[in-house]
Amino acid sequence: MKRLLALLLILMLLLSGCGKTEKETEPEAVPGVDAKSGEWTGRGGSFTLSPVEYPKNCQMSFAHEGTRYYFTVPDFEDTVILRGEQELCRVDGFIYSVDTAEDGFWYSTEDRAEDGCELVMLTRLDYDGVRQEEIVFKLPAGCYFRRFLLAGDAFCLNCSDRLRVYDRAGSLLADIPHAEWSGQLIKGSNGEIYFVEPYETSGGAVGRVDLSGGRIEPQFSYPTGAVCPGDAESALILILGDGLYHLGTEGETVPLVIWEECGLALFGVMDVEAEADGSYLLCGTSFSPMRLSPADPGELKARTRLTLGVMGLHGSLPHAVAAFNARSADCCVQLVDLTEGGFTPEQALTRLNTQLISGEGPDMLAFSGQSLSPFPFLRKGLLRDLEADVAADPDIALDDLWTALPIKNDCGGLYLMAADFSIETRLGLRETFGDADGWSFDSYLALARSTPDDRVVMYNLTRDYFLDQSASRFLRQAINWQTGTCDFDNPAFIELLEATRDMKETPEDLNNMVFGINLMADGYMATDLVMLNRVTSLARETRRIGKPVAVIGWPTPDGSCGTDMGMNLVGVLNTSEHAAECWSFLKDSLLHPSAIPAYEPLIRAELNEARQIEPAEDQQLFSDMLTAPISAAEEQQFYRMLDAIEHTTLYDETVMSIIREEAAAFLAGQRTAEETARLVQSRVSLYVSEQA
């Protein structure tokens, strides 16, 4: 029956236009502009969006008299303050909080303890970067500093369980309790200081800090969104999912800008800063800073709207979408959460299939982890082969995409695209593993048997984890989706099951937790699990360990490469009428990665920067940044690792569920490995034949 339904689905998709050629379509009109008169009709204002380039490693900024000041942390040792592009001064330590006054700006760095109390030092620089004065505040025991704001000549410190208000001489003016580790201080554009305390689920309460009365005076509550400092029209601004709103002192709201009215698709906005020219700087969890600028309705250009279906917002994808929307003059991508409305992933997938049958649904789909698997879409021929788009693009060469081979190996073609990737792998000392790119089950078991009881081969290892890691990689060689066949009833899979039974568990619990910086070089661990997110991460890990390492990944039956690429993958549906526009988004993402770039020229550029690093005095143990230039040998080892990787972390969750279920009885001693292999073969054969 499942096979019949699958065939019917394919037939209906073909009839509804699956695989159809792209047709000419008019870009969508800007909703807030009257099509006939060209006049603005929106509830909010008319705005355009543009990206803002901040200096690298910028942590915060402010504007003064038309010039922006930036606080950057290039080496995690000190803070470099820039005025525009010019270096103004350097400050020892990390700056946690900044506020401005007429005579300069104040900042706080790391505090220190004295007699069981915390000492907080605030320093004032003038706007030329010259140090003018310092004030030290002594907090009571158990009270910890978080952030400060200036309130006239007073300093309002938000601490772990209270607000502490001091005068310029350091004398305490008020001690105002609040819920522990809750709430934030916001300075309204009317000069008042507000304390915003979010509720557990959504929204929160806003109170005015009454400095003279020494209390927080309740003002109003808001049901959802985030509260930020205001502008010339209102003391505060409220960020909602559909746009920004002026927020009055009694909680009244007036639309400032509605994203859809301006033809924008924006999400994840967390902070707003009003600028003197009527623009707004937007910052958020999903994008780098952007500028929202007032515009004549005639400046708003109609753009082609693309939809990208996701199962919840995940990874760096929201950032890529928001940044593309700010850069693109022709297209706008709208993220569509398929689970929105309380749908489970299973219900969302059923709805999506129904939409695809009727020729609807999104232009693109995002596949991350197992929340939305690409395999059902691949087997039904619903995803566009992107190799033709790469071949037709004069700027992108297929040989320059490091992710292309692993994706093609696992998907049968370049049906998915990733802007960047990360690598979760295992390192071993070269003195133990040589110069290998992998290791076998036999090698692992032999090492585990020879390892003393007070040492481990793999820290926090369980049989369930071992089975998942081993079996998910075995699926590649065991299943042929094109022919609808599989082979699990063989010596290699039996060896995998027996290795899972015989492996040495080393689960972490409260009684055996181990802490240390260099457990592998110290001999406690034979291998170390690492996550590599930058082109310099492998070099950084090698330096941390202090000895030559081999990148061995997870053990495999034949000892081949056990390292895979983890990616946030996007595919273009054949039902989309905007294939060219979809490629423009994918290309833009390739050129603006968040992790290790998939595009080789960007890797070369980052390595070139790493060659120019100035040596630092202290090595930051928990930083992923190098404190000395990368060497030729380190670059060579990085490229060797990339050359060895042939697969992604994708696997079919249904097959894995079958293996887990059947292996449970084997691991409990209720059947043999051979019997288990035959049962897995029988169940997976039926599933594969239905799906192929």
GUBADREN-422631 format. One record per residue (C-alpha): residue in three letters; x negated, y negated, z negated. Coordinates in steps of 0.5 Angstrom, whole numbers, padded with zeros to 4 digits, always signed. Example, Ala and Ser with C-alpha at 12.3 -4.5 7.8 and 13.67 -1.06 7.14 Angstrom:
ala-0025+0009-0016 ser-0027+0002-0014 
//
This chain:
met+0000+0000+0000 lys-0006-0005-0002 arg-0009-0004+0005 leu-0002-0005+0009 leu-0001-0011+0005 ala-0008-0014+0007 leu-0007-0012+0014 leu-0001-0016+0014 leu-0004-0022+0010 ile-0010-0022+0016 leu-0004-0022+0021 met+0000-0027+0018 leu-0007-0032+0017 leu-0008-0030+0025 leu-0001-0032+0027 ser-0002-0039+0022 gly-0008-0041+0025 cys-0014-0037+0022 gly-0020-0038+0026 lys-0017-0044+0030 thr-0021-0049+0033 glu-0021-0056+0030 lys-0016-0061+0033 glu-0016-0068+0033 thr-0013-0071+0026 glu-0012-0078+0024 pro-0015-0080+0018 glu-0010-0081+0012 ala-0008-0089+0011 val-0010-0092+0005 pro-0004-0091+0000 gly-0004-0098-0003 val-0005-0102+0004 asp+0002-0104+0008 ala+0001-0101+0014 lys+0004-0106+0018 ser+0002-0113+0014 gly-0004-0110+0012 glu-0002-0113+0005 trp-0004-0110-0002 thr+0002-0106-0005 gly-0001-0102-0010 arg+0000-0103-0018 gly-0007-0104-0019 gly-0013-0108-0016 ser-0016-0107-0009 phe-0023-0104-0010 thr-0029-0100-0006 leu-0034-0095-0009 ser-0041-0095-0008 pro-0047-0091-0011 val-0052-0095-0016 glu-0059-0093-0016 tyr-0062-0093-0023 pro-0069-0092-0025 lys-0071-0085-0026 asn-0070-0082-0033 cys-0066-0088-0035 gln-0062-0087-0041 met-0058-0093-0042 ser-0058-0100-0039 phe-0055-0107-0040 ala-0054-0114-0036 his-0056-0121-0039 glu-0056-0127-0034 gly-0055-0123-0028 thr-0061-0118-0029 arg-0060-0111-0031 tyr-0065-0108-0037 tyr-0066-0101-0037 phe-0069-0096-0042 thr-0073-0090-0039 val-0076-0084-0042 pro-0081-0082-0037 asp-0085-0077-0042 phe-0081-0076-0048 glu-0086-0080-0052 asp-0084-0087-0051 thr-0079-0091-0048 val-0081-0096-0042 ile-0076-0102-0042 leu-0075-0105-0035 arg-0073-0112-0033 gly-0070-0110-0026 glu-0076-0106-0023 gln-0081-0110-0027 glu-0084-0106-0033 leu-0082-0111-0039 cys-0086-0107-0045 arg-0086-0100-0048 val-0083-0098-0055 asp-0086-0092-0059 gly-0081-0086-0059 phe-0074-0085-0057 ile-0069-0091-0057 tyr-0062-0089-0060 ser-0058-0095-0060 val-0058-0102-0057 asp-0054-0108-0057 thr-0055-0115-0055 ala-0055-0122-0058 glu-0056-0129-0056 asp-0063-0129-0058 gly-0065-0122-0056 phe-0063-0115-0056 trp-0064-0110-0062 tyr-0065-0103-0062 ser-0066-0097-0066 thr-0071-0091-0066 glu-0072-0085-0070 asp-0071-0086-0077 arg-0075-0084-0083 ala-0073-0081-0090 glu-0076-0084-0097 asp-0074-0081-0104 gly-0068-0077-0101 cys-0065-0083-0097 glu-0065-0085-0090 leu-0069-0091-0087 val-0066-0094-0081 met-0070-0100-0078 leu-0067-0104-0073 thr-0072-0109-0068 arg-0071-0115-0064 leu-0074-0117-0058 asp-0073-0123-0054 tyr-0071-0122-0047 asp-0078-0123-0045 gly-0080-0116-0049 val-0084-0120-0054 arg-0082-0117-0061 gln-0079-0122-0066 glu-0077-0119-0072 glu-0075-0112-0076 ile-0070-0110-0081 val-0070-0104-0085 phe-0063-0101-0088 lys-0063-0096-0094 leu-0057-0091-0093 pro-0055-0087-0099 ala-0057-0080-0100 gly-0053-0075-0095 cys-0051-0081-0090 tyr-0054-0081-0083 phe-0054-0086-0078 arg-0051-0085-0071 arg-0050-0092-0068 phe-0050-0100-0069 leu-0047-0106-0066 leu-0048-0113-0068 ala-0042-0117-0071 gly-0044-0124-0071 asp-0050-0124-0076 ala-0048-0118-0079 phe-0050-0111-0077 cys-0045-0105-0077 leu-0048-0098-0077 asn-0043-0092-0076 cys-0046-0087-0080 ser-0044-0079-0081 asp-0038-0081-0086 arg-0038-0088-0086 leu-0039-0095-0083 arg-0044-0099-0087 val-0044-0107-0086 tyr-0050-0111-0087 asp-0052-0118-0087 arg-0059-0120-0083 ala-0063-0120-0090 gly-0061-0113-0091 ser-0056-0114-0096 leu-0050-0109-0096 leu-0043-0113-0094 ala-0038-0107-0094 asp-0038-0099-0094 ile-0032-0096-0090 pro-0031-0089-0091 his-0028-0085-0085 ala-0028-0078-0083 glu-0034-0074-0083 trp-0038-0074-0076 ser-0032-0077-0073 gly-0031-0084-0069 gln-0035-0089-0065 leu-0036-0096-0065 ile-0033-0101-0059 lys-0034-0108-0058 gly-0028-0111-0055 ser-0029-0117-0050 asn-0025-0121-0055 gly-0031-0120-0060 glu-0028-0116-0065 ile-0031-0109-0067 tyr-0026-0103-0066 phe-0027-0096-0069 val-0024-0091-0064 glu-0023-0084-0067 pro-0021-0079-0062 tyr-0016-0073-0064 glu-0017-0066-0064 thr-0013-0065-0058 ser-0012-0071-0054 gly-0012-0079-0055 gly-0014-0082-0061 ala-0013-0088-0066 val-0016-0095-0065 gly-0017-0099-0071 arg-0020-0106-0072 val-0026-0107-0077 asp-0025-0112-0082 leu-0031-0114-0084 ser-0029-0119-0089 gly-0024-0114-0092 gly-0029-0108-0092 arg-0024-0104-0088 ile-0021-0101-0082 glu-0015-0104-0080 pro-0010-0099-0076 gln-0008-0102-0069 phe-0005-0097-0065 ser-0006-0090-0062 tyr-0007-0087-0055 pro-0004-0081-0052 thr-0010-0079-0048 gly-0016-0082-0044 ala-0022-0085-0047 val-0023-0093-0049 cys-0028-0097-0047 pro-0030-0105-0048 gly-0026-0109-0044 asp-0026-0115-0039 ala-0024-0122-0039 glu-0017-0120-0038 ser-0016-0115-0044 ala-0020-0113-0050 leu-0021-0106-0048 ile-0020-0101-0042 leu-0017-0095-0042 ile-0020-0089-0038 leu-0014-0084-0035 gly-0014-0079-0030 asp-0011-0083-0025 gly-0015-0090-0026 leu-0017-0095-0031 tyr-0012-0099-0035 his-0013-0106-0038 leu-0011-0104-0046 gly-0008-0109-0050 thr-0009-0110-0058 glu-0003-0107-0059 gly-0004-0101-0054 glu+0000-0104-0048 thr-0003-0102-0042 val-0003-0105-0035 pro-0006-0102-0029 leu-0013-0104-0027 val-0015-0100-0021 ile-0011-0093-0019 trp-0016-0089-0015 glu-0011-0086-0010 glu-0008-0093-0008 cys-0015-0095-0006 gly-0016-0088-0002 leu-0021-0086-0008 ala-0022-0079-0011 leu-0025-0080-0018 phe-0026-0076-0024 gly-0030-0075-0030 val-0031-0082-0032 met-0033-0083-0039 asp-0035-0090-0040 val-0034-0097-0036 glu-0038-0103-0037 ala-0035-0110-0034 glu-0040-0114-0030 ala-0039-0122-0029 asp-0037-0122-0022 gly-0031-0118-0023 ser-0034-0111-0022 tyr-0035-0105-0026 leu-0040-0100-0027 leu-0037-0093-0028 cys-0041-0087-0032 gly-0039-0080-0033 thr-0040-0073-0034 ser-0039-0071-0027 phe-0043-0077-0023 ser-0049-0082-0023 pro-0047-0089-0024 met-0043-0092-0019 arg-0040-0099-0018 leu-0033-0101-0017 ser-0032-0107-0013 pro-0026-0112-0012 ala-0025-0112-0004 asp-0020-0115+0001 pro-0015-0110+0003 gly-0017-0110+0010 glu-0024-0107+0007 leu-0021-0101+0005 lys-0022-0096+0011 ala-0018-0090+0012 arg-0022-0084+0011 thr-0020-0076+0012 arg-0018-0073+0006 leu-0021-0066+0004 thr-0019-0061-0001 leu-0024-0057-0005 gly-0021-0051-0009 val-0024-0050-0016 met-0022-0045-0022 gly-0023-0051-0027 leu-0029-0056-0026 his-0036-0053-0027 gly-0043-0054-0026 ser-0046-0060-0022 leu-0040-0059-0017 pro-0036-0065-0020 his-0042-0070-0019 ala-0044-0068-0012 val-0036-0069-0010 ala-0036-0076-0014 ala-0043-0078-0011 phe-0041-0076-0004 asn-0034-0080-0004 ala-0038-0086-0006 arg-0043-0085-0001 ser-0038-0083+0005 ala-0035-0088+0009 asp-0031-0083+0013 cys-0029-0077+0008 cys-0026-0077+0001 val-0026-0070-0002 gln-0021-0068-0007 leu-0022-0063-0013 val-0016-0059-0014 asp-0016-0054-0020 leu-0012-0048-0018 thr-0011-0047-0025 glu-0008-0054-0026 gly-0001-0053-0029 gly-0003-0047-0034 phe-0004-0042-0029 thr-0008-0036-0031 pro-0014-0035-0025 glu-0010-0029-0023 gln-0003-0033-0022 ala-0008-0038-0019 leu-0010-0033-0014 thr-0003-0031-0012 arg-0001-0038-0011 leu-0007-0039-0006 asn-0006-0033-0002 thr+0001-0035-0001 gln-0001-0042+0001 leu-0006-0039+0006 ile-0001-0034+0009 ser+0003-0041+0011 gly-0003-0044+0014 glu-0004-0049+0008 gly-0009-0049+0002 pro-0015-0053+0001 asp-0020-0054+0006 met-0026-0051+0002 leu-0027-0046-0004 ala-0032-0046-0010 phe-0034-0040-0012 ser-0038-0040-0019 gly-0039-0034-0023 gln-0033-0029-0023 ser-0028-0034-0024 leu-0027-0034-0017 ser-0030-0028-0012 pro-0032-0030-0005 phe-0031-0022-0003 pro-0024-0022-0002 phe-0024-0028+0003 leu-0030-0025+0006 arg-0027-0018+0008 lys-0021-0022+0010 gly-0025-0026+0015 leu-0022-0033+0012 leu-0029-0036+0011 arg-0033-0040+0016 asp-0040-0038+0018 leu-0044-0044+0017 glu-0050-0042+0021 ala-0047-0045+0027 asp-0046-0052+0023 val-0053-0051+0021 ala-0056-0050+0028 ala-0052-0056+0031 asp-0055-0061+0026 pro-0061-0064+0028 asp-0063-0066+0021 ile-0063-0059+0018 ala-0066-0053+0020 leu-0064-0046+0018 asp-0071-0044+0016 asp-0071-0050+0011 leu-0066-0047+0007 trp-0069-0042+0001 thr-0062-0040-0001 ala-0060-0037+0006 leu-0063-0031+0006 pro-0060-0029-0001 ile-0053-0031+0001 lys-0054-0027+0008 asn-0056-0021+0005 asp-0050-0021+0000 cys-0045-0024+0004 gly-0047-0021+0011 gly-0047-0028+0014 leu-0048-0035+0012 tyr-0041-0036+0010 leu-0043-0040+0003 met-0047-0046+0002 ala-0051-0048-0004 ala-0054-0055-0005 asp-0059-0052-0011 phe-0060-0046-0015 ser-0063-0044-0022 ile-0067-0037-0023 glu-0065-0033-0029 thr-0071-0028-0030 arg-0076-0025-0034 leu-0083-0026-0035 gly-0089-0021-0037 leu-0096-0022-0039 arg-0100-0021-0032 glu-0105-0017-0037 thr-0099-0012-0038 phe-0095-0012-0031 gly-0101-0014-0026 asp-0099-0019-0020 ala-0092-0015-0019 asp-0085-0018-0017 gly-0081-0013-0021 trp-0081-0007-0025 ser-0078+0000-0025 phe-0073+0003-0030 asp-0079+0008-0031 ser-0084+0003-0033 tyr-0079+0000-0038 leu-0077+0006-0041 ala-0085+0008-0042 leu-0086+0001-0045 ala-0080+0001-0050 arg-0083+0008-0052 ser-0090+0005-0053 thr-0088-0001-0057 pro-0088-0001-0064 asp-0082-0002-0068 asp-0084-0009-0071 arg-0084-0011-0063 val-0079-0011-0058 val-0080-0011-0050 met-0073-0015-0049 tyr-0071-0019-0055 asn-0063-0019-0056 leu-0062-0013-0052 thr-0056-0009-0052 arg-0053-0003-0048 asp-0047-0007-0045 tyr-0052-0012-0042 phe-0057-0007-0040 leu-0052-0004-0036 asp-0049-0010-0033 gln-0055-0013-0031 ser-0057-0006-0028 ala-0051-0004-0024 ser-0049-0011-0021 arg-0056-0010-0017 phe-0055-0003-0015 leu-0048-0005-0012 arg-0052-0008-0006 gln-0055-0001-0004 ala-0049+0003-0006 ile-0043-0001-0002 asn-0042-0002+0005 trp-0036-0006+0006 gln-0037-0006+0014 thr-0036+0001+0014 gly-0031+0002+0008 thr-0036+0007+0005 cys-0040+0007-0002 asp-0045+0012-0005 phe-0046+0013-0013 asp-0046+0020-0013 asn-0054+0020-0012 pro-0060+0021-0016 ala-0062+0013-0017 phe-0055+0012-0020 ile-0056+0018-0025 glu-0062+0015-0026 leu-0059+0008-0028 leu-0054+0011-0033 glu-0059+0015-0036 ala-0064+0009-0037 thr-0058+0005-0040 arg-0057+0011-0045 asp-0064+0012-0047 met-0066+0004-0047 lys-0068+0001-0054 glu-0063-0004-0057 thr-0066-0010-0060 pro-0059-0014-0062 glu-0060-0020-0065 asp-0056-0021-0072 leu-0057-0025-0078 asn-0062-0020-0081 asn-0067-0020-0075 met-0067-0027-0072 val-0074-0029-0070 phe-0076-0036-0069 gly-0082-0038-0065 ile-0085-0042-0060 asn-0090-0037-0056 leu-0087-0030-0058 met-0090-0027-0052 ala-0097-0029-0052 asp-0097-0027-0060 gly-0095-0020-0058 tyr-0088-0020-0061 met-0084-0019-0054 ala-0087-0016-0048 thr-0082-0020-0044 asp-0079-0027-0044 leu-0072-0029-0041 val-0073-0036-0038 met-0068-0040-0034 leu-0072-0044-0029 asn-0068-0050-0026 arg-0073-0055-0024 val-0079-0054-0019 thr-0084-0055-0024 ser-0080-0050-0029 leu-0085-0044-0028 ala-0091-0048-0029 arg-0088-0051-0035 glu-0086-0044-0038 thr-0093-0041-0036 arg-0097-0047-0040 arg-0092-0046-0046 ile-0094-0038-0046 gly-0102-0040-0045 lys-0103-0034-0041 pro-0103-0032-0034 val-0096-0029-0033 ala-0092-0025-0028 val-0085-0026-0025 ile-0082-0019-0026 gly-0074-0020-0027 trp-0070-0015-0029 pro-0072-0007-0028 thr-0069-0004-0022 pro-0069+0003-0020 asp-0075+0003-0015 gly-0079-0003-0018 ser-0077-0008-0013 cys-0076-0015-0014 gly-0071-0016-0020 thr-0070-0024-0020 asp-0064-0027-0017 met-0062-0034-0015 gly-0056-0037-0019 met-0052-0042-0015 asn-0045-0046-0015 leu-0043-0044-0008 val-0038-0047-0003 gly-0034-0044+0003 val-0030-0047+0008 leu-0024-0044+0010 asn-0022-0042+0017 thr-0015-0045+0016 ser-0018-0052+0015 glu-0018-0057+0021 his-0024-0061+0018 ala-0030-0056+0019 ala-0034-0062+0022 glu-0032-0066+0016 cys-0033-0060+0011 trp-0040-0060+0014 ser-0042-0067+0012 phe-0040-0066+0005 leu-0044-0059+0005 lys-0050-0063+0008 asp-0050-0069+0003 ser-0050-0064-0003 leu-0056-0061+0000 leu-0059-0067+0001 his-0058-0069-0007 pro-0059-0063-0011 ser-0058-0063-0019 ala-0063-0057-0020 ile-0068-0053-0015 pro-0067-0056-0008 ala-0064-0051-0003 tyr-0067-0055+0002 glu-0075-0054+0003 pro-0077-0062+0005 leu-0074-0064-0002 ile-0078-0058-0006 arg-0084-0061-0002 ala-0082-0068-0005 glu-0081-0066-0012 leu-0088-0062-0012 asn-0092-0068-0009 glu-0089-0072-0015 ala-0091-0067-0020 arg-0098-0067-0017 gln-0098-0075-0019 ile-0096-0074-0026 glu-0100-0077-0031 pro-0103-0073-0037 ala-0100-0074-0043 glu-0103-0074-0050 asp-0098-0069-0053 gln-0094-0063-0050 gln-0087-0063-0051 leu-0085-0056-0053 phe-0078-0056-0052 ser-0078-0061-0045 asp-0078-0058-0038 met-0082-0063-0036 leu-0090-0062-0034 thr-0095-0067-0038 ala-0100-0066-0033 pro-0101-0065-0026 ile-0098-0059-0023 ser-0104-0054-0020 ala-0105-0051-0013 ala-0105-0044-0017 glu-0098-0046-0020 glu-0095-0048-0014 gln-0097-0042-0010 gln-0094-0038-0016 phe-0087-0042-0015 tyr-0087-0040-0008 arg-0089-0033-0009 met-0083-0032-0013 leu-0078-0036-0008 asp-0081-0031-0003 ala-0080-0025-0007 ile-0072-0027-0008 glu-0067-0023-0003 his-0061-0023-0007 thr-0056-0028-0011 thr-0052-0026-0017 leu-0046-0025-0014 tyr-0043-0018-0015 asp-0036-0015-0014 glu-0033-0015-0021 thr-0027-0010-0020 val-0033-0005-0018 met-0037-0007-0024 ser-0030-0006-0029 ile-0030+0001-0026 ile-0037+0003-0028 arg-0036+0000-0035 glu-0030+0004-0036 glu-0033+0011-0033 ala-0040+0009-0037 ala-0037+0008-0044 ala-0035+0016-0044 phe-0042+0018-0042 leu-0045+0013-0047 ala-0041+0016-0052 gly-0044+0023-0050 gln-0037+0025-0048 arg-0039+0027-0041 thr-0046+0028-0037 ala-0049+0023-0032 glu-0047+0027-0026 glu-0040+0027-0028 thr-0040+0020-0029 ala-0043+0019-0022 arg-0038+0023-0019 leu-0032+0019-0022 val-0035+0013-0021 gln-0036+0015-0013 ser-0028+0017-0013 arg-0025+0011-0016 val-0030+0006-0012 ser-0029+0010-0006 leu-0022+0009-0006 tyr-0022+0001-0008 val-0028+0000-0002 ser-0023+0003+0003 glu-0017-0001+0001 gln-0021-0007+0001 ala-0026-0006+0007 
//
